[in-house]
Amino acid sequence: MSTTSRTRLHPAAITALIAGGIIILGAIGFLVWLLTLPQPTPNEQATQKLVQWQEIFEKYRSAHDTLPDMPAGGYCLGVGFPIGAGGTANCRDYDAETHYTEEASAPLRDALASVGELPQGISAAVNGTVGPYALYDDAGVRLLTAEDGTCVAPATEVWNDGGSLYICQIMLTR
C-alpha cells in the first residue's frame, strides 16, 4: 500500500501570502498612478514659482500692512541664478547689461525672509532671460518670469520677443 503525503499550508500562512500579494499589487498600482500623473511644464513651474513669491509678499503685507519698501528698480527673487555679465549671478537678461544682480537683491530677500521661508529655485532660462524677479515701479510691484511660449494663468503676458520668449507677470498693487 502506498501513502502519499501532501504538505498543507497553515491557514495563517495562506492569509499572510494573500495579504503580501495584495500589498505588492497595491504598491505596483500606486507606482503606475504616480508615473501617469501629468508632469508640470516648465511654464507651469515658472508660474508656480511666481505664485509662491506672491504668497510671501502677501504674507509680508499682512504682517506689516505694506509691501517691502524698496527703491524703484529690479530685484532677483531667490538665489542660484547663472553667472552672467559682470561675472555676477544675475536674473532677467543675465548675460546682458539689462540684468539685475542676485547680490544687490539681498535686502529684499532679507525683508521677505522675516515673515517666512522663501521659495527655492529659479525658472528655466528662455533665450537668455531667467526669473523670477521683481520690478518696483510707480504702479506697484511686478513679479516677473520668462516662459517659453504663452503665459500660464494667473500670470499674464507683458512682453514677448516675437518668438518663444514671453515675459509673464503677477502684479501686486501697493
Disulfide bonds with the S-S distance in Angstrom:
Cys76-Cys91 2.26
Cys151-Cys168 1.96
